[in-house]
């Protein structure tokens, strides 16, 4: 298959000091049922061996791998750099996950199918990684997240008349969208991680420009429990709730 054909779909993975976990993410992407995509890994001011791990993987990967450097730290900034790099390569469809996540084997195929069916943005489901052996309480995190999303749907800030479609639960590490919508809405915010939730900002920007935004429970990613284990459930929830909890040092905020 030509690289031009694979470039029609870009998978973006922002990575900040993920040497210990990104290998699992890369392996999960290599094991996809549909490998017709180009992978863009954004090395986000890493000081460890993340880049070397990606370069080693690229030598035998079943798809083209682009390693892009973004010196300004921030999940939204890194994601924006990756998305725009993929678009410059010719990507018409974009998917994103994070470097500590494990996408389900049909993740790419499902994202493509949802976009082909007419969606312009697809927000998937997130559950804890099994290999991190979640406790009974940790296995309930998706339920808690859903409850907070119900609150989000009825928040006045998310119900403004400028939005063309209802608010849905969105995880930055599990979404798909068209390149056309990404460009049209202005993309992910290039702000420090402490400044706000880049995934919610991207969702709301997209909602101003499209009424074809859907929640897809079968677009599945397994996420790491590192943040909740480092901060505890209460602080983690407050962090996601408009940054009502902020760690004392910037480095602590980059546990992602």
Secondary structure as GFF3:
##gff-version 3
##sequence-region A 1 256
A	DSSP	alpha_helix	3	6	.	.	.	ID=ss1
A	DSSP	beta_strand	9	15	.	.	.	ID=ss2
A	DSSP	alpha_helix	22	30	.	.	.	ID=ss3
A	DSSP	beta_strand	38	43	.	.	.	ID=ss4
A	DSSP	alpha_helix	50	58	.	.	.	ID=ss5
A	DSSP	beta_strand	65	69	.	.	.	ID=ss6
A	DSSP	alpha_helix	75	89	.	.	.	ID=ss7
A	DSSP	beta_strand	93	98	.	.	.	ID=ss8
A	DSSP	beta_strand	102	103	.	.	.	ID=ss9
A	DSSP	alpha_helix	107	116	.	.	.	ID=ss10
A	DSSP	beta_strand	121	128	.	.	.	ID=ss11
A	DSSP	three_ten_helix	130	132	.	.	.	ID=ss12
A	DSSP	alpha_helix	136	139	.	.	.	ID=ss13
A	DSSP	alpha_helix	141	154	.	.	.	ID=ss14
A	DSSP	three_ten_helix	156	158	.	.	.	ID=ss15
A	DSSP	beta_strand	175	178	.	.	.	ID=ss16
A	DSSP	alpha_helix	179	185	.	.	.	ID=ss17
A	DSSP	three_ten_helix	193	195	.	.	.	ID=ss18
A	DSSP	alpha_helix	198	207	.	.	.	ID=ss19
A	DSSP	beta_strand	213	223	.	.	.	ID=ss20
A	DSSP	alpha_helix	226	231	.	.	.	ID=ss21
A	DSSP	alpha_helix	233	240	.	.	.	ID=ss22
A	DSSP	alpha_helix	250	253	.	.	.	ID=ss23
###
